[in-house]
């Protein structure tokens, strides 16, 4: 698991092309079921293996709200506690099935000096391919840390 930053990156510490540390997530049945319930998603494909298979799925799979949460966490763990997410835009691909691993990776693609904004391209891949691709925009503080 990628380390959680205790102090916040400053805007001037970030450069276009900078890579974020990989964040692997073990996709256990407990993770998939508990996060679906936590997000009030009671669709059976997220918690009932038999019903998921009856509907043509290989197994239970992660819901989009959980994926969105992990994408945000990935970026804020890298940036630090004072980073402010301004937007998270994702597109789903291959399902995140139980007993697989999703590996989140990211790269800074843009910095906006006027607004103190950073854009990070994010990719989450599992054994089937890309589960999620997207961009996260966040505001970082300027100047020296307090």
Secondary structure as UniProt FT lines:
FT   HELIX           11..13
FT   TURN            16..17
FT   STRAND          19..27
FT   HELIX           29..38
FT   TURN            39..40
FT   HELIX           44..46
FT   HELIX           49..54
FT   TURN            55..56
FT   HELIX           64..79
FT   TURN            81..82
FT   STRAND          84..92
FT   TURN            98..99
FT   STRAND          100..112
FT   TURN            113..116
FT   STRAND          117..126
FT   TURN            127..128
FT   STRAND          129..139
//
